[in-house]
Amino acid sequence: MCILITETLQSAILDSGCTSTVTGKIWLQCFIDTLSEEDRQKVGRKQSDTVFKFGGMQLYKSLDKVTLPCYIVGKEYTIEADVIDC
């Protein structure tokens, strides 16, 4: 797990089987820290009441939903993700 986390800093893992996009607080802050000042201004936040369950019984309530700028093959996009404290 530690290797996976280290290798994914400044990156994202795509899971086509997921029904929504989610990120942890630590990854989000690391990602935002890598953005230019111009791209940081593009980060948006809004309230979210989404709850997530990963395999076990523990539930994780979304803290908020962020809109993040990203670049894929040089083209700018945005990704919307819920943020959880995990």
Phi and psi in degrees as a GROMACS rama.xvg file:
@    title "Ramachandran Plot"
@    xaxis  label "Phi"
@    yaxis  label "Psi"
@TYPE xy
-60.5207  -41.1685  CYS-2
-64.7429  -42.8593  ILE-3
-59.9542  -45.7014  LEU-4
-63.1023  -45.1653  ILE-5
-62.4274  -42.7652  THR-6
-72.416  -17.6284  GLU-7
-101.045  -1.62169  THR-8
-60.2493  135.785  LEU-9
68.6309  12.3466  GLN-10
-135.877  178.741  SER-11
-135.713  154.068  ALA-12
-106.54  125.383  ILE-13
-94.3245  128.256  LEU-14
-125.856  101.783  ASP-15
-68.2708  -9.36694  SER-16
-87.8845  -6.11809  GLY-17
-84.2101  146.595  CYS-18
-92.3801  -12.0826  THR-19
-152.402  166.049  SER-20
-102.269  134.422  THR-21
-140.677  148.645  VAL-22
-141.358  155.013  THR-23
-86.3853  158.666  GLY-24
-59.5964  -42.4103  LYS-25
-66.3047  -47.5028  ILE-26
-59.354  -42.8974  TRP-27
-59.3265  -47.4034  LEU-28
-63.9502  -40.9196  GLN-29
-61.4057  -41.6805  CYS-30
-63.9421  -48.0484  PHE-31
-60.9541  -37.7206  ILE-32
-61.3135  -24.8693  ASP-33
-86.8356  -11.4972  THR-34
-76.8149  151.608  LEU-35
-68.6135  162.993  SER-36
-59.1945  -38.5552  GLU-37
-61.8404  -44.197  GLU-38
-71.4186  -31.1694  ASP-39
-61.91  -32.8534  ARG-40
-67.6314  -19.4448  GLN-41
-86.5097  -10.2213  LYS-42
-71.1398  125.533  VAL-43
-115.31  155.209  GLY-44
-136.352  143.339  ARG-45
-149.868  164.327  LYS-46
-69.3894  146.536  GLN-47
-144.458  141.147  SER-48
-111.367  16.0586  ASP-49
-68.4936  142.657  THR-50
-120.207  137.862  VAL-51
-118.767  146.313  PHE-52
-134.394  124.83  LYS-53
-113.044  93.4399  PHE-54
73.2769  -57.8136  GLY-55
-85.5819  -157.472  GLY-56
-97.2221  -14.2212  MET-57
-71.1553  135.478  GLN-58
-104.182  143.575  LEU-59
-123.076  114.243  TYR-60
-83.3673  137.232  LYS-61
-63.2495  135.116  SER-62
-80.1307  -38.2318  LEU-63
-172.309  178.163  ASP-64
-117.613  131.186  LYS-65
-112.54  149.184  VAL-66
-110.79  122.061  THR-67
-117.682  137.59  LEU-68
-75.9063  144.332  PRO-69
-149.068  162.659  CYS-70
-128.001  126.653  TYR-71
-123.949  117.524  ILE-72
51.0341  44.1037  VAL-73
79.1798  -2.99797  GLY-74
-103.208  136.948  LYS-75
-83.2653  135.106  GLU-76
-135.714  176.762  TYR-77
-127.775  149.388  THR-78
-123.917  132.294  ILE-79
-103.76  128.781  GLU-80
-141.648  142.102  ALA-81
-77.1459  148.927  ASP-82
-112.11  128.865  VAL-83
-121.973  158.568  ILE-84
-90.6999  72.7317  ASP-85
